[in-house]
Amino acid sequence: MILAYDTDGKWPVSMKGIKYSIDIIWLDKDKKVIYIVKNARPESYPYETYAPKDDARYVVEVVAGTTGRKAITINDAAEFDLNNIEGLQL
């Protein structure tokens, strides 16, 4: 899932309603990775909320382990068109 915001912010993510572990990736306005949480677990709700240290414009949620399998790291660039998100590349 891609969450796209109109402004930059420290957009928090909780695991409320999510039934499986995920990796959470925050991107800045230039679509560069600025923060990653790996393996956020459903049972962390309501005790933990995840948020980046710096402002982000986009939040990408993927199945846990994806960031490791695809070797996604800080400063990597994502490519996607919000009008056609089927082409998301990280």
N, CA, C and O atoms as CSV, one atom per row, in Angstrom:
chain,resi,resn,atom,element,x,y,z
A,1,MET,N,N,0.845,-1.164,0.000
A,1,MET,CA,C,0.000,0.000,0.000
A,1,MET,C,C,0.895,1.232,0.000
A,1,MET,O,O,1.933,1.263,0.661
A,2,ILE,N,N,0.477,2.240,-0.749
A,2,ILE,CA,C,1.173,3.526,-0.760
A,2,ILE,C,C,0.238,4.574,-0.182
A,2,ILE,O,O,-0.894,4.733,-0.637
A,3,LEU,N,N,0.722,5.283,0.823
A,3,LEU,CA,C,0.000,6.419,1.372
A,3,LEU,C,C,0.722,7.663,0.887
A,3,LEU,O,O,1.905,7.842,1.173
A,4,ALA,N,N,0.034,8.514,0.164
A,4,ALA,CA,C,0.615,9.737,-0.396
A,4,ALA,C,C,-0.051,10.933,0.265
A,4,ALA,O,O,-1.277,11.052,0.259
A,5,TYR,N,N,0.757,11.816,0.834
A,5,TYR,CA,C,0.239,12.989,1.533
A,5,TYR,C,C,0.537,14.251,0.731
A,5,TYR,O,O,1.498,14.294,-0.037
A,6,ASP,N,N,-0.288,15.270,0.912
A,6,ASP,CA,C,-0.106,16.543,0.205
A,6,ASP,C,C,1.023,17.376,0.785
A,6,ASP,O,O,1.563,18.253,0.112
A,7,THR,N,N,1.380,17.103,2.031
A,7,THR,CA,C,2.441,17.858,2.707
A,7,THR,C,C,3.402,16.891,3.386
A,7,THR,O,O,3.098,15.710,3.556
A,8,ASP,N,N,4.555,17.405,3.769
A,8,ASP,CA,C,5.521,16.596,4.496
A,8,ASP,C,C,5.137,16.524,5.966
A,8,ASP,O,O,4.557,17.465,6.507
A,9,GLY,N,N,5.454,15.424,6.603
A,9,GLY,CA,C,5.180,15.259,8.027
A,9,GLY,C,C,5.782,13.959,8.531
A,9,GLY,O,O,6.259,13.135,7.751
A,10,LYS,N,N,5.755,13.792,9.818
A,10,LYS,CA,C,6.230,12.553,10.447
A,10,LYS,C,C,5.037,11.604,10.576
A,10,LYS,O,O,4.584,11.310,11.683
A,11,TRP,N,N,4.542,11.138,9.454
A,11,TRP,CA,C,3.311,10.360,9.381
A,11,TRP,C,C,3.454,9.035,10.119
A,11,TRP,O,O,4.238,8.178,9.713
A,12,PRO,N,N,2.680,8.859,11.228
A,12,PRO,CA,C,2.790,7.633,12.024
A,12,PRO,C,C,1.972,6.486,11.433
A,12,PRO,O,O,0.986,6.694,10.726
A,13,VAL,N,N,2.413,5.279,11.745
A,13,VAL,CA,C,1.708,4.070,11.321
A,13,VAL,C,C,1.520,3.189,12.548
A,13,VAL,O,O,2.469,2.943,13.292
A,14,SER,N,N,0.297,2.715,12.759
A,14,SER,CA,C,0.046,1.713,13.798
A,14,SER,C,C,-0.404,0.434,13.099
A,14,SER,O,O,-0.746,0.446,11.917
A,15,MET,N,N,-0.398,-0.632,13.823
A,15,MET,CA,C,-0.762,-1.918,13.246
A,15,MET,C,C,-2.244,-2.255,13.473
A,15,MET,O,O,-2.645,-3.409,13.321
A,16,LYS,N,N,-3.051,-1.260,13.832
A,16,LYS,CA,C,-4.480,-1.479,14.060
A,16,LYS,C,C,-5.127,-2.068,12.802
A,16,LYS,O,O,-5.041,-1.492,11.718
A,17,GLY,N,N,-5.763,-3.202,12.965
A,17,GLY,CA,C,-6.485,-3.834,11.870
A,17,GLY,C,C,-5.621,-4.620,10.898
A,17,GLY,O,O,-6.147,-5.241,9.974
A,18,ILE,N,N,-4.315,-4.608,11.085
A,18,ILE,CA,C,-3.427,-5.354,10.187
A,18,ILE,C,C,-3.185,-6.731,10.791
A,18,ILE,O,O,-2.859,-6.845,11.972
A,19,LYS,N,N,-3.341,-7.763,9.994
A,19,LYS,CA,C,-3.313,-9.133,10.495
A,19,LYS,C,C,-1.989,-9.859,10.261
A,19,LYS,O,O,-1.843,-11.010,10.672
A,20,TYR,N,N,-1.028,-9.213,9.612
A,20,TYR,CA,C,0.256,-9.857,9.323
A,20,TYR,C,C,1.368,-8.820,9.460
A,20,TYR,O,O,1.115,-7.616,9.410
A,21,SER,N,N,2.585,-9.292,9.629
A,21,SER,CA,C,3.732,-8.397,9.793
A,21,SER,C,C,4.057,-7.691,8.485
A,21,SER,O,O,3.895,-8.253,7.402
A,22,ILE,N,N,4.521,-6.447,8.604
A,22,ILE,CA,C,4.862,-5.655,7.428
A,22,ILE,C,C,6.186,-4.919,7.634
A,22,ILE,O,O,6.638,-4.728,8.763
A,23,ASP,N,N,6.781,-4.520,6.547
A,23,ASP,CA,C,7.873,-3.553,6.542
A,23,ASP,C,C,7.249,-2.218,6.156
A,23,ASP,O,O,6.371,-2.160,5.296
A,24,ILE,N,N,7.709,-1.148,6.797
A,24,ILE,CA,C,7.169,0.188,6.526
A,24,ILE,C,C,8.319,1.058,6.027
A,24,ILE,O,O,9.378,1.124,6.650
A,25,ILE,N,N,8.095,1.721,4.899
A,25,ILE,CA,C,9.128,2.536,4.267
A,25,ILE,C,C,8.591,3.952,4.095
A,25,ILE,O,O,7.537,4.149,3.489
A,26,TRP,N,N,9.308,4.933,4.622
A,26,TRP,CA,C,8.935,6.332,4.452
A,26,TRP,C,C,9.829,6.954,3.401
A,26,TRP,O,O,11.042,6.745,3.397
A,27,LEU,N,N,9.213,7.729,2.498
A,27,LEU,CA,C,9.928,8.395,1.411
A,27,LEU,C,C,9.744,9.899,1.535
A,27,LEU,O,O,8.697,10.369,1.981
A,28,ASP,N,N,10.763,10.649,1.139
A,28,ASP,CA,C,10.626,12.107,1.142
A,28,ASP,C,C,9.930,12.571,-0.136
A,28,ASP,O,O,9.500,11.745,-0.941
A,29,LYS,N,N,9.819,13.873,-0.325
A,29,LYS,CA,C,9.090,14.411,-1.487
A,29,LYS,C,C,9.751,14.035,-2.807
A,29,LYS,O,O,9.101,14.052,-3.853
A,30,ASP,N,N,11.043,13.695,-2.769
A,30,ASP,CA,C,11.763,13.269,-3.966
A,30,ASP,C,C,11.730,11.752,-4.151
A,30,ASP,O,O,12.402,11.215,-5.031
A,31,LYS,N,N,10.945,11.063,-3.315
A,31,LYS,CA,C,10.764,9.606,-3.357
A,31,LYS,C,C,12.028,8.846,-2.972
A,31,LYS,O,O,12.258,7.728,-3.434
A,32,LYS,N,N,12.844,9.462,-2.123
A,32,LYS,CA,C,14.023,8.779,-1.580
A,32,LYS,C,C,13.666,8.184,-0.229
A,32,LYS,O,O,12.954,8.806,0.559
A,33,VAL,N,N,14.158,6.982,0.038
A,33,VAL,CA,C,13.903,6.307,1.310
A,33,VAL,C,C,14.607,7.066,2.432
A,33,VAL,O,O,15.815,7.295,2.384
A,34,ILE,N,N,13.818,7.456,3.452
A,34,ILE,CA,C,14.413,8.178,4.586
A,34,ILE,C,C,14.345,7.391,5.892
A,34,ILE,O,O,15.079,7.696,6.832
A,35,TYR,N,N,13.467,6.374,5.965
A,35,TYR,CA,C,13.328,5.617,7.203
A,35,TYR,C,C,12.653,4.292,6.897
A,35,TYR,O,O,11.772,4.219,6.041
A,36,ILE,N,N,13.069,3.246,7.598
A,36,ILE,CA,C,12.508,1.904,7.392
A,36,ILE,C,C,12.256,1.252,8.751
A,36,ILE,O,O,13.096,1.314,9.648
A,37,VAL,N,N,11.102,0.635,8.885
A,37,VAL,CA,C,10.827,-0.256,10.018
A,37,VAL,C,C,10.608,-1.632,9.416
A,37,VAL,O,O,9.743,-1.814,8.559
A,38,LYS,N,N,11.394,-2.598,9.865
A,38,LYS,CA,C,11.265,-3.966,9.372
A,38,LYS,C,C,10.461,-4.797,10.356
A,38,LYS,O,O,10.618,-4.674,11.570
A,39,ASN,N,N,9.598,-5.646,9.813
A,39,ASN,CA,C,8.867,-6.641,10.588
A,39,ASN,C,C,8.010,-6.041,11.708
A,39,ASN,O,O,8.054,-6.511,12.844
A,40,ALA,N,N,7.240,-5.015,11.388
A,40,ALA,CA,C,6.270,-4.483,12.349
A,40,ALA,C,C,5.183,-5.537,12.525
A,40,ALA,O,O,4.570,-5.973,11.550
A,41,ARG,N,N,4.948,-5.942,13.762
A,41,ARG,CA,C,4.059,-7.072,14.043
A,41,ARG,C,C,2.677,-6.607,14.496
A,41,ARG,O,O,2.567,-5.586,15.175
A,42,PRO,N,N,1.625,-7.335,14.135
A,42,PRO,CA,C,0.260,-6.956,14.514
A,42,PRO,C,C,0.084,-6.788,16.024
A,42,PRO,O,O,-0.662,-5.918,16.474
A,43,GLU,N,N,0.770,-7.620,16.797
A,43,GLU,CA,C,0.592,-7.560,18.250
A,43,GLU,C,C,1.252,-6.330,18.884
A,43,GLU,O,O,1.140,-6.121,20.091
A,44,SER,N,N,1.941,-5.515,18.073
A,44,SER,CA,C,2.502,-4.272,18.609
A,44,SER,C,C,1.402,-3.244,18.889
A,44,SER,O,O,1.612,-2.311,19.663
A,45,TYR,N,N,0.228,-3.412,18.261
A,45,TYR,CA,C,-0.901,-2.512,18.520
A,45,TYR,C,C,-1.592,-2.940,19.802
A,45,TYR,O,O,-1.826,-4.137,19.968
A,46,PRO,N,N,-1.928,-2.065,20.700
A,46,PRO,CA,C,-1.900,-0.604,20.655
A,46,PRO,C,C,-0.668,0.001,21.327
A,46,PRO,O,O,-0.647,1.197,21.618
A,47,TYR,N,N,0.337,-0.800,21.571
A,47,TYR,CA,C,1.478,-0.359,22.380
A,47,TYR,C,C,2.496,0.477,21.626
A,47,TYR,O,O,3.206,1.281,22.230
A,48,GLU,N,N,2.575,0.299,20.322
A,48,GLU,CA,C,3.617,0.989,19.568
A,48,GLU,C,C,3.047,1.628,18.305
A,48,GLU,O,O,2.200,1.056,17.620
A,49,THR,N,N,3.537,2.831,18.023
A,49,THR,CA,C,3.259,3.527,16.776
A,49,THR,C,C,4.595,3.818,16.130
A,49,THR,O,O,5.531,4.247,16.805
A,50,TYR,N,N,4.695,3.593,14.840
A,50,TYR,CA,C,5.955,3.779,14.121
A,50,TYR,C,C,5.929,5.098,13.361
A,50,TYR,O,O,4.929,5.439,12.729
A,51,ALA,N,N,7.025,5.833,13.426
A,51,ALA,CA,C,7.100,7.119,12.723
A,51,ALA,C,C,8.560,7.413,12.384
A,51,ALA,O,O,9.466,6.994,13.104
A,52,PRO,N,N,8.783,8.132,11.290
A,52,PRO,CA,C,10.164,8.474,10.906
A,52,PRO,C,C,10.705,9.590,11.783
A,52,PRO,O,O,9.953,10.297,12.452
A,53,LYS,N,N,12.011,9.732,11.767
A,53,LYS,CA,C,12.662,10.813,12.510
A,53,LYS,C,C,12.568,12.134,11.752
A,53,LYS,O,O,12.560,13.205,12.359
A,54,ASP,N,N,12.498,12.054,10.426
A,54,ASP,CA,C,12.412,13.241,9.574
A,54,ASP,C,C,11.089,13.246,8.825
A,54,ASP,O,O,10.395,12.230,8.764
A,55,ASP,N,N,10.746,14.390,8.258
A,55,ASP,CA,C,9.494,14.516,7.512
A,55,ASP,C,C,9.499,13.660,6.253
A,55,ASP,O,O,10.515,13.528,5.571
A,56,ALA,N,N,8.347,13.089,5.967
A,56,ALA,CA,C,8.151,12.247,4.786
A,56,ALA,C,C,6.936,12.732,4.015
A,56,ALA,O,O,6.089,13.441,4.556
A,57,ARG,N,N,6.857,12.348,2.758
A,57,ARG,CA,C,5.696,12.649,1.923
A,57,ARG,C,C,4.889,11.383,1.617
A,57,ARG,O,O,3.674,11.441,1.425
A,58,TYR,N,N,5.581,10.242,1.575
A,58,TYR,CA,C,4.941,8.970,1.229
A,58,TYR,C,C,5.274,7.904,2.268
A,58,TYR,O,O,6.348,7.917,2.870
A,59,VAL,N,N,4.336,6.983,2.467
A,59,VAL,CA,C,4.573,5.809,3.300
A,59,VAL,C,C,4.203,4.594,2.456
A,59,VAL,O,O,3.117,4.536,1.879
A,60,VAL,N,N,5.114,3.626,2.388
A,60,VAL,CA,C,4.869,2.397,1.630
A,60,VAL,C,C,4.874,1.236,2.618
A,60,VAL,O,O,5.829,1.065,3.375
A,61,GLU,N,N,3.810,0.443,2.609
A,61,GLU,CA,C,3.713,-0.735,3.462
A,61,GLU,C,C,3.788,-1.968,2.568
A,61,GLU,O,O,3.029,-2.103,1.608
A,62,VAL,N,N,4.715,-2.865,2.898
A,62,VAL,CA,C,4.908,-4.090,2.119
A,62,VAL,C,C,4.978,-5.281,3.072
A,62,VAL,O,O,5.174,-5.101,4.274
A,63,VAL,N,N,4.822,-6.475,2.553
A,63,VAL,CA,C,4.899,-7.689,3.354
A,63,VAL,C,C,6.260,-7.751,4.043
A,63,VAL,O,O,7.285,-7.435,3.439
A,64,ALA,N,N,6.262,-8.162,5.313
A,64,ALA,CA,C,7.509,-8.261,6.072
A,64,ALA,C,C,8.540,-9.094,5.311
A,64,ALA,O,O,8.217,-10.132,4.732
A,65,GLY,N,N,9.772,-8.622,5.324
A,65,GLY,CA,C,10.864,-9.305,4.633
A,65,GLY,C,C,11.167,-8.738,3.259
A,65,GLY,O,O,12.222,-9.019,2.691
A,66,THR,N,N,10.260,-7.949,2.720
A,66,THR,CA,C,10.452,-7.390,1.379
A,66,THR,C,C,11.677,-6.486,1.324
A,66,THR,O,O,12.442,-6.546,0.362
A,67,THR,N,N,11.877,-5.641,2.349
A,67,THR,CA,C,13.026,-4.722,2.311
A,67,THR,C,C,14.335,-5.497,2.310
A,67,THR,O,O,15.296,-5.077,1.666
A,68,GLY,N,N,14.391,-6.610,3.012
A,68,GLY,CA,C,15.598,-7.436,3.015
A,68,GLY,C,C,15.803,-8.150,1.690
A,68,GLY,O,O,16.906,-8.148,1.142
A,69,ARG,N,N,14.736,-8.764,1.172
A,69,ARG,CA,C,14.840,-9.501,-0.099
A,69,ARG,C,C,15.225,-8.591,-1.254
A,69,ARG,O,O,15.968,-8.995,-2.148
A,70,LYS,N,N,14.720,-7.365,-1.237
A,70,LYS,CA,C,15.002,-6.429,-2.328
A,70,LYS,C,C,16.170,-5.498,-1.996
A,70,LYS,O,O,16.505,-4.612,-2.782
A,71,ALA,N,N,16.791,-5.703,-0.821
A,71,ALA,CA,C,17.940,-4.905,-0.387
A,71,ALA,C,C,17.637,-3.403,-0.410
A,71,ALA,O,O,18.456,-2.608,-0.872
A,72,ILE,N,N,16.462,-3.020,0.088
A,72,ILE,CA,C,16.063,-1.613,0.151
A,72,ILE,C,C,16.752,-0.966,1.339
A,72,ILE,O,O,16.686,-1.479,2.456
A,73,THR,N,N,17.410,0.157,1.101
A,73,THR,CA,C,18.148,0.848,2.154
A,73,THR,C,C,17.860,2.347,2.101
A,73,THR,O,O,17.281,2.854,1.140
A,74,ILE,N,N,18.280,3.039,3.155
A,74,ILE,CA,C,18.138,4.490,3.223
A,74,ILE,C,C,18.833,5.110,2.002
A,74,ILE,O,O,19.895,4.652,1.580
A,75,ASN,N,N,18.229,6.133,1.457
A,75,ASN,CA,C,18.683,6.881,0.270
A,75,ASN,C,C,18.379,6.199,-1.058
A,75,ASN,O,O,18.637,6.788,-2.108
A,76,ASP,N,N,17.837,4.974,-1.054
A,76,ASP,CA,C,17.386,4.383,-2.314
A,76,ASP,C,C,16.255,5.237,-2.864
A,76,ASP,O,O,15.530,5.877,-2.101
A,77,ALA,N,N,16.102,5.250,-4.165
A,77,ALA,CA,C,15.042,6.026,-4.809
A,77,ALA,C,C,13.934,5.095,-5.283
A,77,ALA,O,O,14.199,4.031,-5.842
A,78,ALA,N,N,12.698,5.505,-5.055
A,78,ALA,CA,C,11.539,4.766,-5.544
A,78,ALA,C,C,11.060,5.435,-6.828
A,78,ALA,O,O,11.257,6.633,-7.032
A,79,GLU,N,N,10.439,4.650,-7.674
A,79,GLU,CA,C,9.853,5.183,-8.898
A,79,GLU,C,C,8.403,4.738,-8.962
A,79,GLU,O,O,8.107,3.544,-8.962
A,80,PHE,N,N,7.506,5.709,-9.018
A,80,PHE,CA,C,6.097,5.397,-9.211
A,80,PHE,C,C,5.378,6.646,-9.658
A,80,PHE,O,O,5.815,7.771,-9.413
A,81,ASP,N,N,4.257,6.416,-10.323
A,81,ASP,CA,C,3.382,7.473,-10.782
A,81,ASP,C,C,2.083,7.302,-10.008
A,81,ASP,O,O,1.432,6.263,-10.114
A,82,LEU,N,N,1.702,8.300,-9.242
A,82,LEU,CA,C,0.495,8.171,-8.426
A,82,LEU,C,C,-0.750,7.929,-9.265
A,82,LEU,O,O,-1.763,7.467,-8.741
A,83,ASN,N,N,-0.695,8.231,-10.548
A,83,ASN,CA,C,-1.818,7.959,-11.436
A,83,ASN,C,C,-1.791,6.526,-11.958
A,83,ASN,O,O,-2.757,6.065,-12.564
A,84,ASN,N,N,-0.667,5.813,-11.718
A,84,ASN,CA,C,-0.514,4.438,-12.186
A,84,ASN,C,C,0.409,3.708,-11.221
A,84,ASN,O,O,1.557,3.427,-11.564
A,85,ILE,N,N,-0.076,3.394,-10.007
A,85,ILE,CA,C,0.808,2.801,-9.003
A,85,ILE,C,C,1.159,1.348,-9.270
A,85,ILE,O,O,1.944,0.769,-8.519
A,86,GLU,N,N,0.615,0.742,-10.302
A,86,GLU,CA,C,1.001,-0.610,-10.641
A,86,GLU,C,C,2.467,-0.686,-11.022
A,86,GLU,O,O,3.056,-1.766,-11.001
A,87,GLY,N,N,3.069,0.455,-11.372
A,87,GLY,CA,C,4.471,0.460,-11.785
A,87,GLY,C,C,5.442,0.775,-10.658
A,87,GLY,O,O,6.570,1.184,-10.934
A,88,LEU,N,N,5.046,0.599,-9.384
A,88,LEU,CA,C,5.924,0.906,-8.256
A,88,LEU,C,C,7.220,0.112,-8.326
A,88,LEU,O,O,7.197,-1.109,-8.480
A,89,GLN,N,N,8.329,0.791,-8.214
A,89,GLN,CA,C,9.643,0.157,-8.200
A,89,GLN,C,C,10.422,0.667,-7.001
A,89,GLN,O,O,10.540,1.877,-6.809
A,90,LEU,N,N,10.953,-0.233,-6.197
A,90,LEU,CA,C,11.841,0.128,-5.082
A,90,LEU,C,C,13.123,-0.651,-5.205
A,90,LEU,O,O,14.017,-0.503,-4.372
